Amino acid sequence: MNAPLYNNQILRLAAAVPPARLADPMATVEKRSPVCGSRVTVDVVTDADGRVAELGLEVRACALGQASASLMAAHAPGQDAASLDVARAALAAWLAGTGPLPPWPGIDIFTPALPHTARHPSIRLAFEAVAEAALAAVRA
């Protein structure tokens, strides 16, 4: 694990976070890391089948949190609350060293962060927020 923590792939994703919140979301969830102060707000609108149809973000986080939010936003549309919760749990388990690499496209870019446990909450924020927001939207 000699790969740099902040590599070009992570920095590119961090710079590509969509900056727009939704004007009329069905649900909004804000998550904050008490460890580093990173914060992610996720707005969602779901379709009739309960799948994420629209996604809005506001991210105030380190490059790892920004990259994670960008990666989440690229693949969350079309997912339902259950699949997003599975992704959230798989990411948490992988970061904690208790599970395999999650089947989320591109998530392996965070492999250099595995030994840096203080960075894990920031990486998890967007996935936690979108899973909760999708569930709240379905219940609304």
Secondary structure, DSSP 8 states (H G I E B T S, - for coil): --S-SS-HHHHHHHHT------SS-SEEEEEE-TTT--EEEEEEEE-TTSBEEEEEEEEE--HHHHHHHHHHHHH-TT-BHHHHHHHHHHHHHHHHTSS---SSTTGGGGGGGTT-GGGHHHHHHHHHHHHHHHHHHHH-
